Amino acid sequence: SEAPPAGAASDLPPPPPAFLPARPAEPVTGPGGGGGRADYVGSGPPTYDAEPTALPPADPDGLDGQVPDTVLDGARYGTCTLRAVSVRGDSARYRGEPRRDALLVARFGAGEQALVLVAMATGARAAPGAHRAAAEVCRWIGRAVGRSHDRLAEDLRAARRGDLKSGLHRLTDRSLGRLRAGAAEQGLPPDEYAATLRCLLLPADPGCRTRVFFGVGPGGLLRLRDGAWQDMEPSAGDVTGAPVLGYGGAPGDTTRGGTGVPGGDAAGGTPGGDRLTMDLGVAAAPGPYDGPPAEPPREPFRFRASVARPGDVLLMCTAGLAEPLLSEPELGGLLARRWTGRTPPGLAEFLVDSGVRVKGYADDRTAAAVWEA
């Protein structure tokens, strides 16, 4: 949220219902109605300037911990093109605070056996070491995935979703457990040295179109298909309780925002979709990936495996972009118009697109989008 500154295909299951109109909004002109590329949507300009104002304070003995205002990355593997960005929010830019979001994009392995990981994290609000906690948990999950990438890539190609779910749950628990141990070592409450974590696994094998999301904490997972956005975020109900069907929840379950996304988006698995029983709130038993058992995360673990179709755009983002995208249809309509039925944007264009602002939303934004050929 924003506070004003002082003084200033037929064989696949049917897709989930769209939460935004399939007909994109009309092009949005730039400020002043000049017809240029939009800097913001909504009734008026945001409170803060669109460009950075103040730099965070620097420690002369800790310059290796400096966090840049903006990070851009991208790649093309298999049938997908990846664009990723992390940008300091308008509020932090004005106040001279470091970016609390962290972004890691890494490839493990080579050739068609390679596995691409996108990890993003958001540190706790108003905590002095928030940016360090976010960066550390991204490095830890990256190290854990990298050490197990051969088995993970094999499970992806073989559609062993049960193994993937339990194994990634375990790696996530271990990474977040290390963060809590770091808080104890610093004499901090766990909530003051904590972070959300959201990850995508993308196989380089062009014959494998399975895309795996996993993580803990708020944010967004959305798919742009046929010009309409679909909310793909797994609900917390997929983690505890009765067995679930597929990866989007049992029949009748709904996701946040009342979109009613049904389960069964696990095409390519067993007939009728994989039926998986989750951990039921207890610590995971030893699984196929390295490492001892770990304390479960405080928030529910979320997992979704989906099968991509040509023309899809899969978007994973932190809450700084998910909140305005889910709350302001004009922003979703604008991005749908820009990203539907075209070649993937370049890095600079993706930075502009993902940075379209909305009054009242001034947090860091981190996003990764995957265009399917």
N, C-alpha and C positions, 0 to 999 in steps of 0.2 A: 504494500500500500504506500501511498504517497502523502507526505506531510509538507506543507508549504515552507520554503526556507525563510529564515529570519530576515526580514527586509527584502525579501525577494520572491472366370470360365464355368460351364454348366456342370462339370463333375465336382465342383467345389461346393461347400455349404453356402447358403445365401449369406450375403454380407450383412453386417450389423446395420441398423437403421442410421441414417444421417442425423446429426444433431444441428447441422447448418443447412440452409436451403441448397438444393442441388444447382440452382441457377445462381451463379456468382453475382455479387453486387456490381454495380456500375463502377467504372474506373474512378478512383479518388484523385482529385487534383491536389497539387501541392498547396502550401499555405498561401492564402491570398487568392486562390482560384486561378493561378497562372497556368494550370494544365501540366505542371511538371510532376516528377515522381513524388509520391506522398511521403511526408516526414511523419505524419500522425494521422489518426482517424478519430472520429468523435466530434463532439460539439465545439471543441476549442483546443488550443495548444496546451500541452502539459506545462506544469509550473516551472520546471527546470529547463535550462538550456539543453540543446540537443548535443552539444559537444562537451568534452571534459573541461572542467574548470580548475579544480585543485588536485594536486598530487598527494598521495598518502605520505606520511612522515617516513623518513628513511633512517635506518640504523647503520652507521658507518662500519660496524663490525658484523653486520648481518645482511649485506647487500645481496647475498645469494638467495635470500628469502623474499626479494622484491617481486611483486605481482604486476604484470603489465595490465594496462587498461583493457586490451582486446587481444584475443587469440583466435586465429583462423586456421583451419586444416581441411584436408580433403583427400580423396583417393578414388580409384576405380578398380574394382575387382569383380570377377565373375560377371554377373548380369546387373550389378548395382553400381551406382555412383554416389559417393558419400560427400556431404558438405557438413562442416561442424564449425561452431562459433561460440565463444564465451565473451561477454561484454559486461563491463562494470555498469551498474544501474545509474540512472540520472541522479538519484539521491546521494549515492556514494561519490559520484563525480563532483557534486557540489560541495559535499562536506569533507572531501579529502580522505575518504576511507578506502581501504583496499577492497578489491573484488573478492567477495566471499565464495563465489562459484569457482570450481576447478574443472578442467577438462583434460582428458587423456585419450588420445587416439593412437593405437598401437597395432602392428601386424606381428603375429607370431607364426613362424614356419615360412615355407616357400612354395611357389607354384600353386597348383590347385589344392594342395593340402594345407595352405595357409588359413589362418583365422584372424579376423579383424575384430578388435575390441574397441568400443567407444564407451568410456566411463565418464560420468559427470557427478559432481557432488556440490552441496551447498552447506556451508558452515552455519553454526547457530547464530541467530541474530543478536547483535549487541555484545558478542563475546570477543575479547581482544585477539584471541588466536584462531578465529573462525576460518580465515583463509588457509592457515597451516593445517588445520584438521581436515578441511576439504581436500587439499592437495595430498595429504598423507593417505587418506582412505582410497583415493584414486590410484596411488602408487601401489598400495597393498593389494587391492583387487587385481591390478594389472600384473603384479608379480605372481599371484596365485593362479590366475587364468593362464599366464604365460607358461608356468611350470606344468600345467595340465593340458596344454593346448592340443597335443596329439590326440588324447582321449576325447576331449570335447569335440574336436573336428570330426572324429570318427562317429561319435554319438549323433552329431548333427546330420551327417550323411545317411546314417542308418535309421534316423527318426526314433532314437531311443529317448523319448521325451521324459519318461520316468527317471532314467538315470541322470539326464540333464537337470531336471528340476531338483532332485535331491542333492546332486553334486554341487550345483551353483548355490543352492541354499547354504550348504556347508561352507563354501568359500566365502560367501557374503558374511555369514556369522563370524568366521574367523577374522575377517578384515575389520568389522565393526567392533569385535571384541578387543582387538589390538588398540583401537582408538580409545576405548574405555580404559584400558590399561594405561595408555599414555596420559589420560586425564588424572588417574590416581597417582602416577609418578610425579606429576606437576602439582599435586595437592589441590586439584580442581574438581568441582562436582561434575559428574558425567555429562550433564546437560550443557555445561559450558564449554566442553571440548568434544563436540559431536558434529555429525554431518549426515545429511541424506545421501543416498547413493542410487544411481540409476545407470543401467548398462545395456548395451546392445552387442550381440555376437553375430557377425556376418561371415559366412564361409566364402572363401575365394573360389570354390568349385562352382562353375557355371551350371552344373547339373543339379545343384542343391539350392532350392529357393526358400528354405526354412530360415526365418529370422527370429532370433530369441531375445526377448527382453527379460531382465530381472533386476531387482533392487529393493530398497527399503526407503520409505518416505514419500512425501508429496511431489507432484510434478505432472507431466502429461505424456501420454502415448497415444498418438492419433494417426489415422491413415486417410490419405486423400485418394479417393477412388471415384472415377467417373464424375469429377468435378465437385464432389461432396465430401466433407470431413466426417469421419467416423471415430468415436471415442473408443479406443482399444484398451484403456487402462484396466488392468485386472482389479476386481473388487477385493477388499480385505476378506470377504467371505470365502474366497477361493483358498484360503490358507488354513483355516481351522474349521472344525465341525465335520459334517457328513462328507462322504466321497463326492467329488465333483466330476462333471462331464466336460471333457475337452479342456480348454484353457481360458475360457471367458466366463466360467461359472456354470452352475447347474441350470437346467431349464427353469425359467421363471425368475432367475436372479436378475438384478439390475445393477448397472454400474453407476458411478456418481453422475450427478446432473440429470438423473431420470431418463437417460438415453435408452435404457432397456436393451443393452447389447447382449444378445444371447450367447450361449456357449457353442462349442463345436467348431471353432476356427482352427482346427488342427488337422486340416486336410492332408492326406498322404499317410496317415497313421492307420490304426486298425479300423475295420468297418465300424461305422458309427462314432468314430473318434476315440481317442485314448481315454480310458477311465482310470483316473489316478486318485489315490487317497493321500491327502497331504499329512503333515506332521502332527496334526491334532494337538498342537501346543506343547509338545515334548521335544527334548533335544534329539537331533538327528542321530541315527545309528551310523556306525562307520560306513562310508560310501566309497565309490570308486576313485575319488580324487585324494590328493595327498593331504596330510595334516590330521591332528587329533581332534576330538570333539570340541566344540566351542559353545560358549553361552549364547542362547538365542538372542536376536536383536530385540530391542524394546518395542519397535513397531513391526507390523506384519511384513513378512517376505512376500514379494509379488513376482509372479512369473507368467509369461505368456509366450507361446510359440505360435507363429502364424506363417502361412504360406503366401508368398508374394505373387502377384500377377503382373505381367507387363503393363506399364503405365502407372502403377501404384507409386505413391510417395509416402514413406513411413517417417513420422516425425516424433522424436523423443526430446523432451525439454524439461528444464527445471521449472519450479513454480513461477518464477519471474516472467516466463512467457506463457505457461499453461493458463494462469489465471486470467489475463486479458483475452487470450484466444478463446477460452471457454465462456467468458462472460460478455464479450463484445462481438456480436456477429459480424460487424463491419470489418473487423480485423481478419476474421476467418475467411470472409468473402473475398477480401483483397488478396490474401495469400493464395486462395484457391484459384483465382483468376490468373495470377502470375505463374503458378506452378503446374497447372493442368495442361497436358497435351503439348509439351515443349521439351527441348533438350534441357538438361540440368543447368542451372545458373552457374557462373563462375564464382570464385570465392568472394570477390568484391561485391557482386550483385547479391549473393546470398547474405552478406553482412547487411546490406541495405534493406533487403526484404525482411529479415528477422528482426531488424531494429525499428520497424514502424511503431511509433509510440502511441499510447493511449493515456489520456489524463487520468490520474489516480493510481497509476502503476509505475513505480520507479525503482523496482528491485533489479538486481543483476539478472541477465538473461543468458542462458546457455542452451543451445539447441543443436541437434544432429538430425539431418534429413537424408533419406536414402531414396534415390530415384531408380526405378526398375526398368530395364530395357526389355 
